[in-house]
Protein backbone atom coordinates (compact mmCIF):
# COMPACT_ATOMS: atom_id res chain seq x y z
CA UNK A 1 0.00 0.00 0.00
CA UNK A 2 1.20 3.51 -0.72
CA UNK A 3 2.67 5.17 2.35
CA UNK A 4 4.16 8.46 3.36
CA UNK A 5 7.40 9.84 1.98
CA UNK A 6 9.27 12.40 4.04
CA UNK A 7 12.36 14.57 4.19
CA UNK A 8 13.47 15.25 7.76
CA UNK A 9 15.83 18.18 8.42
CA UNK A 10 17.44 17.72 5.02
CA UNK A 11 20.23 19.92 3.69
CA UNK A 12 21.86 19.62 0.27
CA UNK A 13 25.09 21.42 -0.55
CA UNK A 14 26.94 21.60 -3.85
CA UNK A 15 30.41 22.64 -2.76
CA UNK A 16 29.99 25.85 -0.76
CA UNK A 17 26.49 26.50 -2.19
CA UNK A 18 23.51 25.41 -0.07
CA UNK A 19 20.69 24.50 -2.47
CA UNK A 20 18.34 23.07 0.18
CA UNK A 21 18.62 24.38 3.72
CA UNK A 22 17.37 22.19 6.59
CA UNK A 23 13.88 21.43 5.28
CA UNK A 24 11.26 18.95 6.46
CA UNK A 25 8.34 17.94 4.26
CA UNK A 26 6.04 14.92 4.24
CA UNK A 27 3.78 13.46 1.57
CA UNK A 28 1.04 11.64 3.44
CA UNK A 29 -0.76 8.64 2.02
CA UNK A 30 -3.15 9.73 -0.73
CA UNK A 31 -2.14 13.41 -0.42
CA UNK A 32 -1.41 15.89 -3.20
CA UNK A 33 1.31 18.37 -2.20
CA UNK A 34 2.62 21.22 -4.35
CA UNK A 35 6.14 22.55 -3.83
CA UNK A 36 5.85 26.12 -5.08
CA UNK A 37 8.66 28.56 -5.68
CA UNK A 38 10.47 30.76 -8.17
CA UNK A 39 13.22 29.43 -10.43
CA UNK A 40 16.41 28.68 -8.52
CA UNK A 41 14.77 28.33 -5.10
CA UNK A 42 15.77 24.65 -4.72
CA UNK A 43 12.47 22.93 -5.47
CA UNK A 44 13.74 20.65 -8.26
CA UNK A 45 16.70 19.64 -6.09
CA UNK A 46 14.18 18.79 -3.36
CA UNK A 47 12.28 16.53 -5.77
CA UNK A 48 15.53 14.79 -6.69
CA UNK A 49 16.29 14.24 -2.99
CA UNK A 50 12.87 12.62 -2.53
CA UNK A 51 13.48 10.41 -5.57
CA UNK A 52 17.01 9.37 -4.68
CA UNK A 53 18.52 11.06 -7.72
CA UNK A 54 20.58 13.27 -5.37
CA UNK A 55 22.13 12.27 -2.05
CA UNK A 56 21.43 14.38 1.02
CA UNK A 57 24.28 16.21 2.72
CA UNK A 58 22.50 16.17 6.08
CA UNK A 59 19.20 14.77 7.31
CA UNK A 60 17.07 11.72 6.57
CA UNK A 61 14.66 10.44 3.92
CA UNK A 62 11.86 8.17 5.15
CA UNK A 63 9.51 5.98 3.11
CA UNK A 64 6.62 4.37 4.99
CA UNK A 65 8.58 5.06 8.18
CA UNK A 66 11.66 3.25 6.86
CA UNK A 67 14.99 5.07 6.49
CA UNK A 68 15.84 5.15 2.77
CA UNK A 69 18.43 7.93 2.94
CA UNK A 70 21.08 5.73 1.37
CA UNK A 71 18.70 3.74 -0.85
CA UNK A 72 18.95 4.12 -4.63
CA UNK A 73 16.21 5.58 -6.80
CA UNK A 74 15.17 2.11 -8.02
CA UNK A 75 14.95 0.80 -4.44
CA UNK A 76 12.57 3.62 -3.53
CA UNK A 77 10.21 2.81 -6.46
CA UNK A 78 9.17 6.42 -6.96
CA UNK A 79 7.59 7.44 -10.26
CA UNK A 80 8.81 10.62 -11.93
CA UNK A 81 7.42 12.86 -14.63
CA UNK A 82 9.31 15.83 -16.06
CA UNK A 83 8.53 18.63 -18.54
CA UNK A 84 9.53 16.36 -21.42
CA UNK A 85 7.28 13.32 -21.75
CA UNK A 86 10.25 11.28 -23.11
CA UNK A 87 8.05 8.74 -24.87
CA UNK A 88 9.64 6.18 -27.19
CA UNK A 89 8.57 7.43 -30.66
CA UNK A 90 8.96 4.05 -32.37
CA UNK A 91 6.78 2.18 -29.84
CA UNK A 92 2.99 2.12 -29.59
CA UNK A 93 1.11 3.56 -26.65
CA UNK A 94 0.70 0.05 -25.22
CA UNK A 95 4.41 -0.68 -25.59
CA UNK A 96 5.36 2.64 -23.99
CA UNK A 97 3.14 1.96 -20.97
CA UNK A 98 4.44 -1.60 -20.66
CA UNK A 99 8.12 -0.69 -20.84
CA UNK A 100 8.75 -0.07 -17.08
CA UNK A 101 7.20 -3.43 -16.20
CA UNK A 102 9.19 -5.27 -18.87
CA UNK A 103 12.44 -3.69 -17.69
CA UNK A 104 11.68 -4.65 -14.11
CA UNK A 105 10.29 -8.15 -14.56
CA UNK A 106 12.05 -9.56 -17.63
CA UNK A 107 15.72 -10.02 -18.45
CA UNK A 108 17.20 -8.76 -21.72
CA UNK A 109 16.88 -12.25 -23.20
CA UNK A 110 13.30 -12.67 -21.97
CA UNK A 111 12.35 -9.37 -23.64
CA UNK A 112 13.40 -10.66 -27.07
CA UNK A 113 10.58 -11.23 -29.61
CA UNK A 114 9.13 -14.72 -29.32
CA UNK A 115 10.64 -15.45 -25.88
CA UNK A 116 7.16 -16.14 -24.51
CA UNK A 117 6.84 -19.03 -26.96
CA UNK A 118 9.78 -20.81 -25.32
CA UNK A 119 9.00 -20.20 -21.65
CA UNK A 120 5.74 -20.58 -19.73
CA UNK A 121 7.14 -18.22 -17.07
CA UNK A 122 7.80 -15.48 -19.62
CA UNK A 123 4.34 -16.01 -21.12
CA UNK A 124 2.75 -15.62 -17.70
CA UNK A 125 4.70 -12.42 -17.05
CA UNK A 126 3.72 -11.05 -20.47
CA UNK A 127 0.05 -11.72 -19.73
CA UNK A 128 0.30 -10.00 -16.35
CA UNK A 129 1.96 -6.98 -17.99
CA UNK A 130 -0.78 -6.80 -20.64
CA UNK A 131 -3.43 -6.85 -17.92
CA UNK A 132 -1.68 -4.04 -16.03
CA UNK A 133 -1.45 -1.98 -19.23
CA UNK A 134 -5.14 -2.59 -19.97
CA UNK A 135 -6.18 -1.52 -16.48
CA UNK A 136 -4.06 1.63 -16.52
CA UNK A 137 -5.09 2.59 -20.06
CA UNK A 138 -8.77 2.34 -19.09
CA UNK A 139 -8.20 4.46 -15.98
CA UNK A 140 -6.51 7.18 -18.04
CA UNK A 141 -8.89 6.88 -21.01
CA UNK A 142 -6.20 5.60 -23.37
CA UNK A 143 -7.74 2.23 -24.22
CA UNK A 144 -8.79 3.42 -27.71
CA UNK A 145 -5.26 4.68 -28.47
CA UNK A 146 -3.11 1.68 -27.57
CA UNK A 147 -2.01 0.90 -31.15
CA UNK A 148 -0.99 4.47 -32.01
CA UNK A 149 2.53 5.91 -31.93
CA UNK A 150 3.28 9.08 -29.91
CA UNK A 151 3.56 11.14 -33.11
CA UNK A 152 -0.12 10.43 -33.80
CA UNK A 153 -1.26 11.83 -30.43
CA UNK A 154 -2.13 15.31 -29.20
CA UNK A 155 -0.05 16.93 -26.45
CA UNK A 156 -2.66 16.09 -23.84
CA UNK A 157 -2.82 12.46 -24.96
CA UNK A 158 0.97 12.18 -24.88
CA UNK A 159 0.93 13.48 -21.34
CA UNK A 160 -1.62 10.86 -20.30
CA UNK A 161 0.61 8.16 -21.80
CA UNK A 162 3.55 9.48 -19.78
CA UNK A 163 1.38 9.44 -16.66
CA UNK A 164 0.24 5.88 -17.38
CA UNK A 165 3.81 4.71 -17.92
CA UNK A 166 4.86 6.24 -14.60
CA UNK A 167 1.92 4.85 -12.64
CA UNK A 168 1.70 1.34 -14.12
CA UNK A 169 4.45 -0.03 -11.88
CA UNK A 170 2.51 0.77 -8.67
CA UNK A 171 4.96 3.37 -7.30
CA UNK A 172 5.30 4.34 -3.64
CA UNK A 173 4.85 8.00 -4.67
CA UNK A 174 4.55 10.08 -7.82
CA UNK A 175 6.68 13.20 -8.33
CA UNK A 176 5.93 15.71 -11.10
CA UNK A 177 8.50 18.36 -12.04
CA UNK A 178 6.86 21.28 -13.92
CA UNK A 179 4.74 18.87 -16.02
CA UNK A 180 2.49 21.60 -17.46
CA UNK A 181 5.14 24.09 -18.57
CA UNK A 182 4.97 23.15 -22.26
CA UNK A 183 1.18 23.39 -22.57
CA UNK A 184 -0.89 26.30 -23.86
CA UNK A 185 -3.35 28.03 -21.53
CA UNK A 186 -6.48 26.04 -22.41
CA UNK A 187 -4.75 22.65 -22.42
CA UNK A 188 -2.98 23.56 -19.17
CA UNK A 189 -6.32 24.14 -17.43
CA UNK A 190 -7.74 20.88 -18.80
CA UNK A 191 -4.64 18.93 -17.78
CA UNK A 192 -4.77 20.32 -14.23
CA UNK A 193 -8.23 18.82 -13.90
CA UNK A 194 -7.02 15.58 -15.48
CA UNK A 195 -4.05 15.16 -13.12
CA UNK A 196 -6.19 16.00 -10.10
CA UNK A 197 -8.77 13.40 -11.16
CA UNK A 198 -6.05 10.79 -11.73
CA UNK A 199 -4.69 11.45 -8.26
CA UNK A 200 -8.13 10.98 -6.74
CA UNK A 201 -8.67 7.73 -8.64
CA UNK A 202 -5.27 6.21 -7.84
CA UNK A 203 -4.67 7.46 -4.29
CA UNK A 204 -0.89 7.72 -4.72
CA UNK A 205 0.99 10.44 -2.81
CA UNK A 206 1.64 13.16 -5.41
CA UNK A 207 4.27 15.90 -5.25
CA UNK A 208 3.96 18.64 -7.86
CA UNK A 209 6.97 20.93 -8.25
CA UNK A 210 5.98 24.19 -9.95
CA UNK A 211 6.69 27.89 -10.21
CA UNK A 212 3.08 28.51 -11.30
CA UNK A 213 0.85 29.36 -8.36
CA UNK A 214 -2.32 28.67 -10.37
CA UNK A 215 -1.18 25.04 -10.72
CA UNK A 216 -0.50 24.79 -6.99
CA UNK A 217 -3.64 26.58 -5.79
CA UNK A 218 -6.00 24.64 -8.07
CA UNK A 219 -4.54 21.13 -7.65
CA UNK A 220 -2.95 20.64 -4.24
CA UNK A 221 -4.30 19.59 -0.85
CA UNK A 222 -1.34 21.38 0.72
CA UNK A 223 1.23 23.83 -0.62
CA UNK A 224 4.81 24.19 0.58
CA UNK A 225 6.21 27.58 -0.43
CA UNK A 226 9.97 27.50 -0.99
CA UNK A 227 12.31 30.51 -1.11
CA UNK A 228 16.12 30.52 -1.23
CA UNK A 229 16.42 26.87 -0.25
CA UNK A 230 14.02 27.07 2.71
CA UNK A 231 10.37 26.11 3.11
CA UNK A 232 8.81 29.29 4.46
CA UNK A 233 5.17 28.19 4.80
CA UNK A 234 3.12 25.01 4.49
CA UNK A 235 -0.67 25.05 4.45
CA UNK A 236 -3.82 24.49 2.43
CA UNK A 237 -4.25 26.68 -0.65
CA UNK A 238 -6.79 28.79 1.27
CA UNK A 239 -4.40 29.22 4.22
CA UNK A 240 -1.51 30.23 1.98
CA UNK A 241 -3.65 32.75 0.10
CA UNK A 242 -5.68 34.15 3.00
CA UNK A 243 -3.09 34.11 5.79
CA UNK A 244 0.41 34.38 4.25
CA UNK A 245 3.03 33.92 6.97
CA UNK A 246 5.38 36.60 5.66
CA UNK A 247 5.32 39.66 3.45
CA UNK A 248 7.43 37.73 0.90
CA UNK A 249 4.82 34.97 0.67
CA UNK A 250 2.03 37.54 0.48
CA UNK A 251 3.54 39.30 -2.53
CA UNK A 252 4.40 35.99 -4.22
CA UNK A 253 0.92 34.45 -3.97
CA UNK A 254 -1.97 35.88 -5.95
CA UNK A 255 -2.66 36.50 -9.64
CA UNK A 256 -2.08 40.22 -9.03
CA UNK A 257 0.83 41.19 -6.77
CA UNK A 258 -0.29 42.36 -3.33
CA UNK A 259 0.07 46.07 -2.53
CA UNK A 260 2.30 46.78 0.48
CA UNK A 261 1.80 50.06 2.33
CA UNK A 262 4.72 50.96 4.62
CA UNK A 263 3.83 51.79 8.21
CA UNK A 264 3.64 55.59 7.77
CA UNK A 265 1.28 55.37 4.79
CA UNK A 266 -0.66 52.44 6.26
CA UNK A 267 -1.90 54.58 9.15
CA UNK A 268 -3.57 56.92 6.68
CA UNK A 269 -5.69 54.01 5.51
CA UNK A 270 -6.25 52.34 8.87
CA UNK A 271 -5.43 54.16 12.09
CA UNK A 272 -4.97 51.00 14.19
CA UNK A 273 -1.96 49.63 12.29
CA UNK A 274 0.44 50.87 15.00
CA UNK A 275 3.75 50.59 13.18
CA UNK A 276 2.75 47.70 10.92
CA UNK A 277 3.00 47.58 7.15
CA UNK A 278 -0.29 46.74 5.44
CA UNK A 279 -0.84 44.28 2.62
CA UNK A 280 -3.90 44.72 0.40
CA UNK A 281 -4.64 42.62 -2.66
CA UNK A 282 -5.49 44.75 -5.73
CA UNK A 283 -8.91 43.08 -5.92
CA UNK A 284 -9.68 44.44 -2.44
CA UNK A 285 -8.43 48.01 -3.00
CA UNK A 286 -11.41 50.03 -4.21
CA UNK A 287 -12.33 53.61 -4.96
CA UNK A 288 -14.34 55.21 -2.13
CA UNK A 289 -16.14 58.51 -1.84
CA UNK A 290 -14.64 59.73 1.44
CA UNK A 291 -12.12 58.90 4.14
CA UNK A 292 -9.71 56.95 1.93
CA UNK A 293 -6.09 57.12 0.90
CA UNK A 294 -5.49 59.87 -1.71
CA UNK A 295 -4.03 58.67 -5.01
CA UNK A 296 -3.66 59.68 -8.65
CA UNK A 297 -4.65 57.34 -11.49
CA UNK A 298 -1.61 56.80 -13.73
CA UNK A 299 -2.95 54.20 -16.15
CA UNK A 300 -6.26 52.43 -16.84
CA UNK A 301 -5.84 49.05 -18.57
CA UNK A 302 -8.99 47.27 -19.74
CA UNK A 303 -8.89 43.44 -19.82
CA UNK A 304 -12.55 42.62 -20.44
CA UNK A 305 -13.65 40.97 -17.20
CA UNK A 306 -11.44 43.31 -15.19
CA UNK A 307 -9.74 46.68 -15.42
CA UNK A 308 -6.36 47.27 -13.78
CA UNK A 309 -5.60 50.70 -12.38
CA UNK A 310 -2.03 51.74 -11.69
CA UNK A 311 -2.01 54.56 -9.16
CA UNK A 312 0.41 56.81 -7.26
CA UNK A 313 -0.28 57.20 -3.57
CA UNK A 314 1.47 59.25 -0.87
CA UNK A 315 5.28 59.49 -1.26
CA UNK A 316 4.89 58.30 -4.90
CA UNK A 317 3.97 54.81 -3.65
CA UNK A 318 2.91 52.66 -6.64
CA UNK A 319 -0.42 50.89 -6.06
CA UNK A 320 -2.67 48.67 -8.16
CA UNK A 321 -6.41 48.21 -8.03
CA UNK A 322 -8.41 45.63 -9.97
CA UNK A 323 -11.99 46.65 -10.75
CA UNK A 324 -14.51 44.14 -12.04
CA UNK A 325 -17.70 44.77 -14.02
CA UNK A 326 -17.66 48.55 -13.73
CA UNK A 327 -18.72 51.06 -16.34
CA UNK A 328 -17.85 54.20 -14.31
CA UNK A 329 -14.08 53.85 -14.60
CA UNK A 330 -11.85 56.78 -13.58
CA UNK A 331 -9.76 58.64 -16.12
CA UNK A 332 -5.99 58.76 -16.23
CA UNK A 333 -4.74 61.68 -14.16
CA UNK A 334 -7.87 61.73 -11.98
CA UNK A 335 -7.54 62.15 -8.20
CA UNK A 336 -9.32 59.40 -6.23
CA UNK A 337 -9.62 58.02 -2.72
CA UNK A 338 -8.77 54.38 -2.03
CA UNK A 339 -10.24 52.19 0.68
CA UNK A 340 -10.44 48.53 1.70
CA UNK A 341 -12.54 46.42 4.03
CA UNK A 342 -10.68 45.90 7.31
CA UNK A 343 -11.05 42.11 6.96
CA UNK A 344 -9.07 42.28 3.71
CA UNK A 345 -5.99 43.86 5.33
CA UNK A 346 -2.82 41.89 6.14
CA UNK A 347 -0.45 43.24 8.79
CA UNK A 348 3.33 42.69 8.75
CA UNK A 349 5.88 43.70 11.37
CA UNK A 350 9.30 45.26 10.73
CA UNK A 351 10.77 41.79 10.09
CA UNK A 352 8.15 41.06 7.41
CA UNK A 353 6.31 38.49 9.56
CA UNK A 354 2.55 38.32 9.79
CA UNK A 355 1.12 40.34 12.68
CA UNK A 356 -2.38 40.95 13.98
CA UNK A 357 -3.96 44.33 13.25
CA UNK A 358 -5.43 45.94 16.36
CA UNK A 359 -9.20 46.25 16.41
C-alpha positions as CSV (number, residue, x, y, z in Angstrom):
1,X,0.0,0.0,0.0
2,X,1.2,3.5,-0.7
3,X,2.7,5.2,2.4
4,X,4.2,8.5,3.4
5,X,7.4,9.8,2.0
6,X,9.3,12.4,4.0
7,X,12.4,14.6,4.2
8,X,13.5,15.2,7.8
9,X,15.8,18.2,8.4
10,X,17.4,17.7,5.0
11,X,20.2,19.9,3.7
12,X,21.9,19.6,0.3
13,X,25.1,21.4,-0.6
14,X,26.9,21.6,-3.8
15,X,30.4,22.6,-2.8
16,X,30.0,25.9,-0.8
17,X,26.5,26.5,-2.2
18,X,23.5,25.4,-0.1
19,X,20.7,24.5,-2.5
20,X,18.3,23.1,0.2
21,X,18.6,24.4,3.7
22,X,17.4,22.2,6.6
23,X,13.9,21.4,5.3
24,X,11.3,19.0,6.5
25,X,8.3,17.9,4.3
26,X,6.0,14.9,4.2
27,X,3.8,13.5,1.6
28,X,1.0,11.6,3.4
29,X,-0.8,8.6,2.0
30,X,-3.1,9.7,-0.7
31,X,-2.1,13.4,-0.4
32,X,-1.4,15.9,-3.2
33,X,1.3,18.4,-2.2
34,X,2.6,21.2,-4.3
35,X,6.1,22.5,-3.8
36,X,5.9,26.1,-5.1
37,X,8.7,28.6,-5.7
38,X,10.5,30.8,-8.2
39,X,13.2,29.4,-10.4
40,X,16.4,28.7,-8.5
41,X,14.8,28.3,-5.1
42,X,15.8,24.6,-4.7
43,X,12.5,22.9,-5.5
44,X,13.7,20.6,-8.3
45,X,16.7,19.6,-6.1
46,X,14.2,18.8,-3.4
47,X,12.3,16.5,-5.8
48,X,15.5,14.8,-6.7
49,X,16.3,14.2,-3.0
50,X,12.9,12.6,-2.5
51,X,13.5,10.4,-5.6
52,X,17.0,9.4,-4.7
53,X,18.5,11.1,-7.7
54,X,20.6,13.3,-5.4
55,X,22.1,12.3,-2.1
56,X,21.4,14.4,1.0
57,X,24.3,16.2,2.7
58,X,22.5,16.2,6.1
59,X,19.2,14.8,7.3
60,X,17.1,11.7,6.6
61,X,14.7,10.4,3.9
62,X,11.9,8.2,5.1
63,X,9.5,6.0,3.1
64,X,6.6,4.4,5.0
65,X,8.6,5.1,8.2
66,X,11.7,3.2,6.9
67,X,15.0,5.1,6.5
68,X,15.8,5.1,2.8
69,X,18.4,7.9,2.9
70,X,21.1,5.7,1.4
71,X,18.7,3.7,-0.9
72,X,19.0,4.1,-4.6
73,X,16.2,5.6,-6.8
74,X,15.2,2.1,-8.0
75,X,14.9,0.8,-4.4
76,X,12.6,3.6,-3.5
77,X,10.2,2.8,-6.5
78,X,9.2,6.4,-7.0
79,X,7.6,7.4,-10.3
80,X,8.8,10.6,-11.9
81,X,7.4,12.9,-14.6
82,X,9.3,15.8,-16.1
83,X,8.5,18.6,-18.5
84,X,9.5,16.4,-21.4
85,X,7.3,13.3,-21.8
86,X,10.2,11.3,-23.1
87,X,8.0,8.7,-24.9
88,X,9.6,6.2,-27.2
89,X,8.6,7.4,-30.7
90,X,9.0,4.0,-32.4
91,X,6.8,2.2,-29.8
92,X,3.0,2.1,-29.6
93,X,1.1,3.6,-26.6
94,X,0.7,0.1,-25.2
95,X,4.4,-0.7,-25.6
96,X,5.4,2.6,-24.0
97,X,3.1,2.0,-21.0
98,X,4.4,-1.6,-20.7
99,X,8.1,-0.7,-20.8
100,X,8.8,-0.1,-17.1
101,X,7.2,-3.4,-16.2
102,X,9.2,-5.3,-18.9
103,X,12.4,-3.7,-17.7
104,X,11.7,-4.6,-14.1
105,X,10.3,-8.1,-14.6
106,X,12.0,-9.6,-17.6
107,X,15.7,-10.0,-18.4
108,X,17.2,-8.8,-21.7
109,X,16.9,-12.3,-23.2
110,X,13.3,-12.7,-22.0
111,X,12.4,-9.4,-23.6
112,X,13.4,-10.7,-27.1
113,X,10.6,-11.2,-29.6
114,X,9.1,-14.7,-29.3
115,X,10.6,-15.4,-25.9
116,X,7.2,-16.1,-24.5
117,X,6.8,-19.0,-27.0
118,X,9.8,-20.8,-25.3
119,X,9.0,-20.2,-21.7
120,X,5.7,-20.6,-19.7
121,X,7.1,-18.2,-17.1
122,X,7.8,-15.5,-19.6
123,X,4.3,-16.0,-21.1
124,X,2.7,-15.6,-17.7
125,X,4.7,-12.4,-17.0
126,X,3.7,-11.0,-20.5
127,X,0.0,-11.7,-19.7
128,X,0.3,-10.0,-16.3
129,X,2.0,-7.0,-18.0
130,X,-0.8,-6.8,-20.6
131,X,-3.4,-6.9,-17.9
132,X,-1.7,-4.0,-16.0
133,X,-1.4,-2.0,-19.2
134,X,-5.1,-2.6,-20.0
135,X,-6.2,-1.5,-16.5
136,X,-4.1,1.6,-16.5
137,X,-5.1,2.6,-20.1
138,X,-8.8,2.3,-19.1
139,X,-8.2,4.5,-16.0
140,X,-6.5,7.2,-18.0
141,X,-8.9,6.9,-21.0
142,X,-6.2,5.6,-23.4
143,X,-7.7,2.2,-24.2
144,X,-8.8,3.4,-27.7
145,X,-5.3,4.7,-28.5
146,X,-3.1,1.7,-27.6
147,X,-2.0,0.9,-31.1
148,X,-1.0,4.5,-32.0
149,X,2.5,5.9,-31.9
150,X,3.3,9.1,-29.9
151,X,3.6,11.1,-33.1
152,X,-0.1,10.4,-33.8
153,X,-1.3,11.8,-30.4
154,X,-2.1,15.3,-29.2
155,X,-0.1,16.9,-26.5
156,X,-2.7,16.1,-23.8
157,X,-2.8,12.5,-25.0
158,X,1.0,12.2,-24.9
159,X,0.9,13.5,-21.3
160,X,-1.6,10.9,-20.3
161,X,0.6,8.2,-21.8
162,X,3.5,9.5,-19.8
163,X,1.4,9.4,-16.7
164,X,0.2,5.9,-17.4
165,X,3.8,4.7,-17.9
166,X,4.9,6.2,-14.6
167,X,1.9,4.8,-12.6
168,X,1.7,1.3,-14.1
169,X,4.4,0.0,-11.9
170,X,2.5,0.8,-8.7
171,X,5.0,3.4,-7.3
172,X,5.3,4.3,-3.6
173,X,4.8,8.0,-4.7
174,X,4.6,10.1,-7.8
175,X,6.7,13.2,-8.3
176,X,5.9,15.7,-11.1
177,X,8.5,18.4,-12.0
178,X,6.9,21.3,-13.9
179,X,4.7,18.9,-16.0
180,X,2.5,21.6,-17.5
181,X,5.1,24.1,-18.6
182,X,5.0,23.1,-22.3
183,X,1.2,23.4,-22.6
184,X,-0.9,26.3,-23.9
185,X,-3.4,28.0,-21.5
186,X,-6.5,26.0,-22.4
187,X,-4.8,22.6,-22.4
188,X,-3.0,23.6,-19.2
189,X,-6.3,24.1,-17.4
190,X,-7.7,20.9,-18.8
191,X,-4.6,18.9,-17.8
192,X,-4.8,20.3,-14.2
193,X,-8.2,18.8,-13.9
194,X,-7.0,15.6,-15.5
195,X,-4.1,15.2,-13.1
196,X,-6.2,16.0,-10.1
197,X,-8.8,13.4,-11.2
198,X,-6.1,10.8,-11.7
199,X,-4.7,11.5,-8.3
200,X,-8.1,11.0,-6.7
201,X,-8.7,7.7,-8.6
202,X,-5.3,6.2,-7.8
203,X,-4.7,7.5,-4.3
204,X,-0.9,7.7,-4.7
205,X,1.0,10.4,-2.8
206,X,1.6,13.2,-5.4
207,X,4.3,15.9,-5.3
208,X,4.0,18.6,-7.9
209,X,7.0,20.9,-8.3
210,X,6.0,24.2,-10.0
211,X,6.7,27.9,-10.2
212,X,3.1,28.5,-11.3
213,X,0.8,29.4,-8.4
214,X,-2.3,28.7,-10.4
215,X,-1.2,25.0,-10.7
216,X,-0.5,24.8,-7.0
217,X,-3.6,26.6,-5.8
218,X,-6.0,24.6,-8.1
219,X,-4.5,21.1,-7.7
220,X,-3.0,20.6,-4.2
221,X,-4.3,19.6,-0.9
222,X,-1.3,21.4,0.7
223,X,1.2,23.8,-0.6
224,X,4.8,24.2,0.6
225,X,6.2,27.6,-0.4
226,X,10.0,27.5,-1.0
227,X,12.3,30.5,-1.1
228,X,16.1,30.5,-1.2
229,X,16.4,26.9,-0.2
230,X,14.0,27.1,2.7
231,X,10.4,26.1,3.1
232,X,8.8,29.3,4.5
233,X,5.2,28.2,4.8
234,X,3.1,25.0,4.5
235,X,-0.7,25.0,4.5
236,X,-3.8,24.5,2.4
237,X,-4.2,26.7,-0.7
238,X,-6.8,28.8,1.3
239,X,-4.4,29.2,4.2
240,X,-1.5,30.2,2.0
241,X,-3.7,32.8,0.1
242,X,-5.7,34.2,3.0
243,X,-3.1,34.1,5.8
244,X,0.4,34.4,4.2
245,X,3.0,33.9,7.0
246,X,5.4,36.6,5.7
247,X,5.3,39.7,3.4
248,X,7.4,37.7,0.9
249,X,4.8,35.0,0.7
250,X,2.0,37.5,0.5
251,X,3.5,39.3,-2.5
252,X,4.4,36.0,-4.2
253,X,0.9,34.5,-4.0
254,X,-2.0,35.9,-6.0
255,X,-2.7,36.5,-9.6
256,X,-2.1,40.2,-9.0
257,X,0.8,41.2,-6.8
258,X,-0.3,42.4,-3.3
259,X,0.1,46.1,-2.5
260,X,2.3,46.8,0.5
261,X,1.8,50.1,2.3
262,X,4.7,51.0,4.6
263,X,3.8,51.8,8.2
264,X,3.6,55.6,7.8
265,X,1.3,55.4,4.8
266,X,-0.7,52.4,6.3
267,X,-1.9,54.6,9.2
268,X,-3.6,56.9,6.7
269,X,-5.7,54.0,5.5
270,X,-6.2,52.3,8.9
271,X,-5.4,54.2,12.1
272,X,-5.0,51.0,14.2
273,X,-2.0,49.6,12.3
274,X,0.4,50.9,15.0
275,X,3.8,50.6,13.2
276,X,2.8,47.7,10.9
277,X,3.0,47.6,7.2
278,X,-0.3,46.7,5.4
279,X,-0.8,44.3,2.6
280,X,-3.9,44.7,0.4
281,X,-4.6,42.6,-2.7
282,X,-5.5,44.7,-5.7
283,X,-8.9,43.1,-5.9
284,X,-9.7,44.4,-2.4
285,X,-8.4,48.0,-3.0
286,X,-11.4,50.0,-4.2
287,X,-12.3,53.6,-5.0
288,X,-14.3,55.2,-2.1
289,X,-16.1,58.5,-1.8
290,X,-14.6,59.7,1.4
291,X,-12.1,58.9,4.1
292,X,-9.7,56.9,1.9
293,X,-6.1,57.1,0.9
294,X,-5.5,59.9,-1.7
295,X,-4.0,58.7,-5.0
296,X,-3.7,59.7,-8.7
297,X,-4.6,57.3,-11.5
298,X,-1.6,56.8,-13.7
299,X,-3.0,54.2,-16.1
300,X,-6.3,52.4,-16.8
301,X,-5.8,49.0,-18.6
302,X,-9.0,47.3,-19.7
303,X,-8.9,43.4,-19.8
304,X,-12.5,42.6,-20.4
305,X,-13.6,41.0,-17.2
306,X,-11.4,43.3,-15.2
307,X,-9.7,46.7,-15.4
308,X,-6.4,47.3,-13.8
309,X,-5.6,50.7,-12.4
310,X,-2.0,51.7,-11.7
311,X,-2.0,54.6,-9.2
312,X,0.4,56.8,-7.3
313,X,-0.3,57.2,-3.6
314,X,1.5,59.3,-0.9
315,X,5.3,59.5,-1.3
316,X,4.9,58.3,-4.9
317,X,4.0,54.8,-3.6
318,X,2.9,52.7,-6.6
319,X,-0.4,50.9,-6.1
320,X,-2.7,48.7,-8.2
321,X,-6.4,48.2,-8.0
322,X,-8.4,45.6,-10.0
323,X,-12.0,46.6,-10.7
324,X,-14.5,44.1,-12.0
325,X,-17.7,44.8,-14.0
326,X,-17.7,48.6,-13.7
327,X,-18.7,51.1,-16.3
328,X,-17.8,54.2,-14.3
329,X,-14.1,53.8,-14.6
330,X,-11.9,56.8,-13.6
331,X,-9.8,58.6,-16.1
332,X,-6.0,58.8,-16.2
333,X,-4.7,61.7,-14.2
334,X,-7.9,61.7,-12.0
335,X,-7.5,62.1,-8.2
336,X,-9.3,59.4,-6.2
337,X,-9.6,58.0,-2.7
338,X,-8.8,54.4,-2.0
339,X,-10.2,52.2,0.7
340,X,-10.4,48.5,1.7
341,X,-12.5,46.4,4.0
342,X,-10.7,45.9,7.3
343,X,-11.0,42.1,7.0
344,X,-9.1,42.3,3.7
345,X,-6.0,43.9,5.3
346,X,-2.8,41.9,6.1
347,X,-0.4,43.2,8.8
348,X,3.3,42.7,8.7
349,X,5.9,43.7,11.4
350,X,9.3,45.3,10.7
351,X,10.8,41.8,10.1
352,X,8.2,41.1,7.4
353,X,6.3,38.5,9.6
354,X,2.5,38.3,9.8
355,X,1.1,40.3,12.7
356,X,-2.4,40.9,14.0
357,X,-4.0,44.3,13.3
358,X,-5.4,45.9,16.4
359,X,-9.2,46.3,16.4
